[in-house]
Amino acid sequence: MGEVAEACYQFRVRGQVQGVLFRASTEERASALGLRGWVENRADGSVSVVACGSEQTLEVLSEWLWMGPEAARVDSVEAEPVADPGNSDFSIV
């Protein structure tokens, strides 16, 4: 079998997503899925996530981002392909 091709996406999550442990929960979930990348709060109140991994694993993360941690209220999740940031693991920025 060949290697599974990796893809990288930037997700922008909007709603009540700051001050609700969204970044820490995203780091935990992405790390458990074996993804590489980062998560950060944005000045406009959204959360930005860049993640690299298999398309299937990124889909699992995307579905989780729509739910987020218990205290979050997610209104939208936008995704677009991006260049690989070169991270060796997943971190909070």
C-alpha positions in Angstrom: 0.0 0.0 0.0 1.2 3.6 -0.7 1.3 6.5 1.7 -1.9 8.4 2.3 -1.5 11.9 0.8 -1.6 14.8 3.2 -3.7 17.9 2.8 -3.6 21.2 4.8 -6.7 23.3 5.4 -7.3 26.6 7.3 -10.6 26.5 9.2 -12.2 29.8 10.4 -14.7 29.1 13.2 -17.2 31.8 14.1 -19.7 32.1 17.0 -19.1 32.0 20.7 -15.7 30.4 20.4 -13.4 32.5 22.5 -13.2 32.1 26.3 -14.8 28.7 26.2 -11.6 26.5 26.0 -12.0 26.2 22.2 -8.2 26.4 21.5 -7.3 23.9 24.2 -10.0 21.5 23.1 -9.0 21.8 19.5 -5.4 21.1 20.3 -6.4 18.0 22.3 -8.7 16.7 19.5 -6.2 17.5 16.6 -3.3 15.9 18.5 -5.4 12.8 19.2 -6.1 12.6 15.5 -2.4 12.8 14.7 -2.8 16.1 12.9 -0.1 18.8 12.5 -0.7 22.6 12.7 -2.0 25.2 15.0 -5.0 27.0 16.5 -5.3 30.7 17.5 -7.8 33.3 18.5 -8.4 36.1 16.0 -9.1 39.8 16.8 -12.5 39.5 15.2 -13.7 37.0 17.8 -13.2 33.9 15.6 -10.8 31.0 15.9 -8.4 30.1 13.1 -7.2 26.5 12.8 -4.6 25.3 10.3 -4.4 21.5 10.2 -2.5 19.0 8.0 -3.3 15.3 7.7 -5.3 12.8 5.6 -8.5 14.1 4.0 -10.4 11.6 6.1 -8.9 12.8 9.4 -9.4 16.5 8.4 -13.1 15.7 7.8 -13.3 14.2 11.3 -11.8 17.5 12.7 -14.1 19.6 10.6 -17.1 17.8 12.0 -15.8 18.3 15.5 -15.2 22.0 14.9 -18.9 22.4 14.2 -19.6 21.1 17.7 -16.6 22.4 19.7 -16.4 22.1 23.4 -19.5 22.1 25.5 -19.6 25.9 26.3 -19.1 26.9 22.6 -21.7 28.0 20.2 -20.5 27.5 16.6 -22.3 29.6 13.9 -20.1 28.7 11.0 -17.0 26.9 9.9 -15.2 27.9 6.7 -12.4 25.8 5.2 -9.9 26.4 2.4 -6.7 24.6 1.3 -3.5 26.2 2.4 0.3 25.5 2.1 1.8 23.2 4.7 3.1 25.4 7.6 5.7 22.8 8.4 4.7 22.1 12.0 5.8 18.7 13.4 2.9 18.6 15.9 -0.2 20.6 16.8 0.0 23.7 19.0 -1.8 26.7 20.4 -0.5 30.0 19.0 
